[in-house]
Amino acid sequence: MSYSTVPGGVVLPLAAMQQLYGYEHHVVGGAILARNLLTSDSFKDGSAIKFAMPWPEVIAIVSIAFVFSLLMTWWPSRGASRVPVAEALRYE
């Protein structure tokens, strides 16, 4: 059985890389935006606001989202890998 015929064999590593890239950039971008908003003078109106990231919660949410997104990538690719190529090309 070749690597490309394994259900999700090619799709899952590519999806995982794209998802990790997206999560990394969204978490970093969201943290920068939140810090900038919370520490700006127009937001805090003279009061002292301390910015702190809840890293355990962020890591838990990103991990759960990553697992579910891989599952939702694997499920359709598993079904698509069971369809013969000739039959898929003939379908109209």
Secondary structure, DSSP 8 states (H G I E B T S, - for coil): --GGGSTTTTHHHHHHHHHHHHHHHHHHHHHHHHHHHHHSHHHHTTS-------HHHHHHHHHHHHHHHHHHHHHHHHHHHTS-HHHHHH--
